[in-house]
Amino acid sequence: MEHLKEYQRKVQAGEIERTAPVSPIEKAKQNPKSLRYAINAMCFDCSGYSKADVKRCHITTCPLHRHRPWQAA
């Protein structure tokens, strides 16, 4: 927690800039050899660009269903 508070302090002080979030599709493009990023991107695209919908995916016939990201534990 101490490191997080230090990071937040530096962002507020303008010492460092917060990076913009990158979509799973962009991450897959940046790392074309990563199977995990490819699965994340496929599920993200299939769900209409919604991580919440990936979590609630009900298409159990999909071969990626058990490997999908952001699953509810």
C-alpha positions in Angstrom: 0.0 0.0 0.0 2.9 2.3 0.7 4.1 2.1 -2.9 0.7 2.8 -4.2 0.4 6.0 -2.1 3.8 7.1 -3.2 2.8 6.6 -6.9 -0.5 8.5 -6.3 1.5 11.4 -4.7 3.9 11.6 -7.6 1.0 11.6 -10.1 -0.8 14.4 -8.3 2.5 16.4 -8.0 3.1 16.0 -11.7 6.3 14.1 -11.3 5.1 11.2 -13.4 2.3 10.9 -16.0 -0.4 8.2 -15.7 -0.4 6.0 -18.7 -3.5 5.5 -20.7 -5.1 2.1 -20.5 -4.5 -0.2 -23.4 -7.3 -2.5 -24.7 -6.8 -6.2 -24.8 -6.9 -6.0 -28.6 -4.0 -3.5 -28.6 -2.0 -5.7 -26.1 -2.4 -8.6 -28.4 -1.2 -6.6 -31.4 1.8 -5.4 -29.4 2.6 -9.0 -28.3 1.8 -11.2 -31.3 3.4 -14.4 -29.7 1.4 -14.3 -26.5 -1.4 -16.9 -26.3 -2.9 -15.2 -23.2 -3.2 -11.8 -24.9 -4.7 -13.5 -28.0 -7.4 -15.2 -25.9 -8.1 -12.0 -24.0 -8.5 -10.1 -27.2 -10.7 -12.8 -28.8 -13.1 -12.8 -25.8 -13.1 -9.0 -25.5 -14.0 -8.8 -29.2 -16.7 -11.5 -29.1 -18.4 -9.8 -26.1 -18.7 -6.5 -27.8 -15.7 -4.9 -26.1 -17.1 -5.4 -22.6 -15.0 -7.1 -19.8 -18.2 -7.5 -17.8 -19.8 -9.5 -20.6 -16.7 -11.7 -20.9 -17.1 -12.5 -17.2 -20.8 -13.4 -17.6 -20.2 -15.4 -20.9 -22.7 -18.3 -21.2 -21.4 -19.8 -24.5 -20.1 -23.0 -23.0 -19.6 -24.5 -26.5 -16.8 -22.0 -27.2 -13.4 -23.7 -27.0 -12.0 -20.7 -25.2 -14.8 -20.6 -22.5 -12.8 -22.2 -19.7 -9.8 -20.1 -20.6 -11.6 -16.8 -20.7 -10.2 -13.9 -18.7 -11.9 -11.9 -16.0 -13.9 -15.0 -14.7 -15.9 -14.6 -11.5 -14.2 -16.7 -8.9 
